[in-house]
Amino acid sequence: MTTISFSENININKYDFKNLEDFQLYIIQKLQKSELSSAHKKIIDIRLDEAEQNPTNFITLNELKSTLKRK
């Protein structure tokens, strides 16, 4: 099972949601409101810099899919 942590204290119990989908929607909404950590922002900045310096050094999603093999 995956552990999800929040920076703020949230008080919920299993009776707050009708089903698992309601709970998942709540979690998604909470995560969308949270900001990226400085470490995540740094990684994104590094990747953006690499992409700008090497604009042709990539493969498309279709190229990636064509290299994958199903069992």
Backbone torsions as a table, in degrees:
resi	resn	phi	psi	omega
1	MET	NA	142.0	179.7
2	THR	-88.3	139.1	176.9
3	THR	-97.1	132.7	177.3
4	ILE	-115.1	130.1	179.0
5	SER	-121.5	149.7	179.2
6	PHE	-123.1	149.6	179.9
7	SER	-74.3	-24.5	178.3
8	GLU	-105.5	159.5	179.6
9	ASN	-79.8	126.2	176.4
10	ILE	-120.0	137.4	-179.5
11	ASN	-112.0	101.9	177.6
12	ILE	-132.6	156.6	172.6
13	ASN	-135.8	173.4	-173.5
14	LYS	-66.0	-14.6	-179.6
15	TYR	-89.4	-2.5	179.3
16	ASP	-76.2	-13.5	-173.7
17	PHE	-129.8	141.3	-179.9
18	LYS	-72.7	-34.3	-177.1
19	ASN	-155.9	178.6	-177.9
20	LEU	-62.9	-37.0	-179.4
21	GLU	-62.4	-39.5	176.8
22	ASP	-62.3	-41.7	178.4
23	PHE	-64.6	-44.0	179.3
24	GLN	-61.5	-42.1	178.1
25	LEU	-61.5	-41.6	177.8
26	TYR	-60.5	-46.1	-179.9
27	ILE	-62.7	-44.6	179.5
28	ILE	-60.1	-44.0	179.3
29	GLN	-63.0	-40.3	178.2
30	LYS	-64.5	-42.6	-178.5
31	LEU	-68.3	-34.4	179.0
32	GLN	-67.6	-28.7	179.7
33	LYS	-80.1	-20.5	-177.3
34	SER	-79.6	152.7	-179.5
35	GLU	-92.9	156.8	176.2
36	LEU	-69.9	147.3	176.1
37	SER	-72.6	164.2	179.1
38	SER	-63.5	-32.7	177.8
39	ALA	-65.0	-43.1	178.4
40	HIS	-65.5	-40.8	178.7
41	LYS	-62.0	-39.2	179.7
42	LYS	-64.2	-43.1	179.0
43	ILE	-62.4	-44.0	179.5
44	ILE	-63.2	-42.5	178.3
45	ASP	-61.1	-41.9	178.4
46	ILE	-62.1	-45.0	-179.3
47	ARG	-66.5	-37.7	176.9
48	LEU	-65.5	-41.6	177.1
49	ASP	-60.7	-43.9	178.8
50	GLU	-61.7	-41.5	180.0
51	ALA	-65.9	-38.9	179.7
52	GLU	-70.0	-36.0	-179.5
53	GLN	-76.5	-26.7	-178.4
54	ASN	-131.6	70.1	-173.6
55	PRO	-66.0	-16.6	179.8
56	THR	-102.7	0.8	-177.5
57	ASN	-91.9	71.8	179.5
58	PHE	-158.4	167.8	169.8
59	ILE	-124.7	152.1	-179.6
60	THR	-78.7	166.0	177.4
61	LEU	-61.0	-40.6	178.3
62	ASN	-63.4	-38.1	177.4
63	GLU	-65.2	-41.2	178.2
64	LEU	-63.1	-46.5	-179.9
65	LYS	-59.7	-38.0	-177.9
66	SER	-69.4	-19.3	178.8
67	THR	-87.9	-13.8	-179.2
68	LEU	-83.2	141.4	178.4
69	LYS	-118.0	135.8	176.7
70	ARG	-91.0	147.6	177.5
71	LYS	-85.5	NA	NA
